[in-house]
């Protein structure tokens, strides 16, 4: 996704929001077709889902909404938006929302839309006829402190008629800001939009599957990793980045561009572990100095996977993989190590064959030349790229709060205290402050990707 595209998309998006109540339906359709083609360039599934919901709300002037993805016979909420409640927050702060699931059956509105594969248009959420197969659940409104009035729910169907998820928008507003029912024209416009973006969604899901496959290959080598670790780290990282970028005054088109590739790159932060010996990855106890020396090479091995970058994703992935173990005080790794140093591969191969990184006599097994294991000076402070500094926090936070084969999960209180204690030494203090500012959003991500 290029900067030019984002400039165009942002301009169209803002223009449509201002004109949506004034232009004809045919003009709306032309605007939607243009936006459809640009959304196809978004690569990350989650970024795309969030954007689909935003656009659907804009083209109908809807105050709120949610988007769900189908997994088996359950709908998982991925994003929820509410303009009225968002306005009550300070600029740049995102609205937290509660993660929940909905069974795919006819009892709920979104479940009915998915089950029957048809659009549901509710003029008044609190006046649903008693003979309707679905009913309203006021618990969601009570939990959110919000009153739903009109509602439009439609399934996202692929070319085979399989339901990928449900788009649900709430409370259409007129020019005076009053809630009114969604019209038949709204249905047609959103259905057209949904039919087109499904192609983009399928492509983004394929991209996600390929990245998750690479991450699973790495995790298969390392039994210490939990199944959804990479998804949580990626989600945490994007939330921290969004808040940092807003406070840093990064232009919106640049933020959108970065977060699309950053989420995918963060999922591959430990991909270099595929090149680390099983003697180390599967060792149940603490690593000795030689083993730790080899273990640190996973950052260099992973970075070399992207040594010939052909896309912005490759560039971002190399930055993340190489820098996510650097420390704010300069005591991290790999520092300014030479990615092309043949000693890196040779040391790994020697360890695999002999159990030591040092040069040994092949006949006697005696060490004839030792390798200097003194750590190189790490990158320090803001010399560490921002994306590496962010993933460093997200990775450690998730590792501490997760159970591993060699440790129990820490309590949330102990994890948060540890992050505070490491501010200014291991972690960028500004980013630790931002971590706590977006903490509520991080909990939603943790719930979405909880280990089974």
Secondary structure, 3 states (H helix, E strand, C coil): CCHHHHHHHHHHHHHHHHHCCCCCHHHHHHHHHHHHHHHCCCCCHHHHHHHHHHHHHHHHCEEEEEEEEEECCEEEEEEEEEHHHHCCCCCCCCCCCCCCEEECCCCCHHHHHHHHCCCEEECCHHHCCCCCCCCCCCHHHHHHCCCCCCEEEEEEECCCCCEEEEEEEEEEECCCCCEECCCHHHHHHHHHHHHHHHHHHHHHHHHHHHHHHHHHHHHHHCCCCCCCHHHHHHHHHHHHHHHHHHHCCCCHHHHHHHHHHHHHHHHCCCHHHHHCCHHHHCCCCCCCHHHHHHHCCHHHHHHHCCCCCCCHHHHHHHHHHHHCCCCCCCCCCCCCCCCCCHHHHHHHHHHHHHCCCCEECCCCCCEEECCCCCCCCCCCHHHCCHHHHHHHHHHHHHHHHCCECCECCCCHHHHHHHHHHCECCCECHHHHHHHHHCHHHHHHHHHHCCCC
